[in-house]
């Protein structure tokens, strides 16, 4: 499961590091890995688990949600 809150990571989840106005999810990548994240989606870095580096994690999340949530009308 894709999660952006490291406190909610469970074994096998994917952690996406979102940069916010007050905090940066990249600061929590190691915590996510220690809690069992199997994959990291980030804008920079090299980590001990599978890692996907993207230009913008916010844009990645927007595209992921638009492709994986049912259309609500």
Secondary structure by P-SEA (a helix, b strand, c coil): cccccccccccbbbbbbbbccccccccaaaaaaaacccccccccccccccccccccaaaaaaaaaaacccccc
